[in-house]
Amino acid sequence: MSTTKLAIKGGKRSMYAIYPSPLARIEKAVVLTADVLGMIPRIARGKTTIGDGSKIVAKFERAFRELVGSDFSLAMNSGTATLHSAYFAVGVGPGHEVIVPAYTWHASATPVLQCGATPVFCDVDPRTLTADPDDIERRITDRTKAICVVHVWGNPTEMDRIMEIADRHDIAVVEDCSHAHGGVYKGKALGTWGAVGCFSLNAGKAVDAGEGGIAVTDSAELFDRMLILGHFGRIKRGQAADTFDFGDMSLGLKYRPHQCAMHLARASLKRLSGLNRRCGRSWEALSAELVGVRGIRAPETLPGATRGGYQAFVLVYEGADMGGLSREEFVKTVRREGAPLTVDRYSKVNFTYGMLHKAPLFTQVHRPTLGGGCYDPTRSWEDTVQEVCLPVCEKLADQLVSFPRLNTGSTRFARGCGRAIRKVLEATIPADSGRDNDRAEPTKVRKTQPAVEPGRSKARQSDVVVSA
Ligand SMILES: Cc1ncc(COP(=O)(O)O)c(C=O)c1O
């Protein structure tokens, strides 16, 4: 154990910089003000809603298609709406199951209920925190209609293996890319591996519309099916393959985005490559600082993968098992050193229940009494709420800690965060604890490759969307 006195015990703090710095806050306010001022001419024209998907909606959709290189893109008013639309499009309905990793935001799973189907939770790969392909395959039954993968914290899932499994079983893949704008796996943009890629654009996401979402696909029929769910007013002129003849009506939902949100999203998209570059440098600096440090590890980035969007810098704290502090004490002690660490928020749903497979909505709530479409009329409710044991998720639920996405700080700040963690671990994990990390060797830091950038990918354009 080190003799350096911890700040919590009256020693000198590791770092004094504030995150985000006052200057970064001012810069952000100026940028957002400029974006909002840019909206005024649109509003002044007296038309504040766009139902046919034209003008600013079409411009943003085109720019996003260019980013990922997909044939079609459909902007919506939330990421949740894109996930619902994707499940609907691939045909998820009563009697079906959708496999979803238990470590994610609940909106990856809850829209499955809106289709009258059942989410089946799977475990994650402890190296990456993303869905474990082997566990996915174990959970496939003849009811399985789709697999949802989540590139959590911007870290790409092992998509080649997932697609091989899905293709072999003839199951659709929906990618939840809400944390991973601009991420790439083996040369292909995230969102374009599966049948549909879904991106949240809500406040704080790497592409920020305030509230919004966008779905991408290469299938004209899936595009039409998403359109038909919630985009009345655009269906007749906007269909890619003339899949339906509904006139201009949709199926009772209204998922179209606000034009002001699209304006903000378009401005934010132009800043994505800069954000991804800064995050990549900070993530590398933080990870490098932690290589070989007992009690903590940075989740791995798979070979051929490039993170995008980031969302947060999540680490696995293993010190409690080595005779060190509890996770909560560890977080408090690191914070006193000046580093903005928190307990990871997805590892405890509502800060109480552990990960999603433990949440009352999926384990206790008697959904049939609620009416509506949120249960499966083809199965008894008891049959859809079986308890699952997900050992990796259950272990991680007590181990994950998180920094905000360090996109405004310098790499020096990220290194400082790593050093603060190291100081605390060296002072609190007994050298003779006799327990070491499960890893045979320290996690290697992979050099960050540039994420895909707006306008740089091989865009396959379509003229389906009414343009400005
Ligand atoms: C992984 C993930 N999926 C889906 C969503 C839902 O997106 P929205 O809040 O835009 O509906 C979020 C939002 O935080 C998310 O983080």
The ligand as an SDF file (V2000), in Angstrom:
LIG
                    3D

 16 16  0  0  0  0  0  0  0  0999 V2000
  -29.1170    2.8940  -24.8800 C   0  0  0  0  0  0  0  0  0  0  0  0
  -30.3240    3.7640  -25.0470 C   0  0  0  0  0  0  0  0  0  0  0  0
  -31.3470    3.3040  -25.7830 N   0  0  0  0  0  0  0  0  0  0  0  0
  -32.4580    4.0390  -25.9910 C   0  0  0  0  0  0  0  0  0  0  0  0
  -32.5900    5.2930  -25.4360 C   0  0  0  0  0  0  0  0  0  0  0  0
  -33.8600    6.0380  -25.6270 C   0  0  0  0  0  0  0  0  0  0  0  0
  -33.6800    7.2370  -26.2880 O   0  0  0  0  0  0  0  0  0  0  0  0
  -34.6890    8.4690  -26.0760 P   0  0  0  0  0  0  0  0  0  0  0  0
  -34.4710    8.9650  -24.6810 O   0  0  0  0  0  0  0  0  0  0  0  0
  -34.2590    9.4430  -27.1160 O   0  0  0  0  0  0  0  0  0  0  0  0
  -36.0580    7.9740  -26.2700 O   0  0  0  0  0  0  0  0  0  0  0  0
  -31.5560    5.8210  -24.6550 C   0  0  0  0  0  0  0  0  0  0  0  0
  -31.6800    7.1470  -24.0510 C   0  0  0  0  0  0  0  0  0  0  0  0
  -31.0320    7.5310  -23.1310 O   0  0  0  0  0  0  0  0  0  0  0  0
  -30.3880    5.0360  -24.4560 C   0  0  0  0  0  0  0  0  0  0  0  0
  -29.3690    5.4860  -23.7230 O   0  0  0  0  0  0  0  0  0  0  0  0
  1  2  1  0
  2  3  1  0
  2 15  2  0
  3  4  2  0
  4  5  1  0
  5  6  1  0
  5 12  2  0
  6  7  1  0
  7  8  1  0
  8  9  2  0
  8 10  1  0
  8 11  1  0
 12 13  1  0
 12 15  1  0
 13 14  2  0
 15 16  1  0
M  END
$$$$
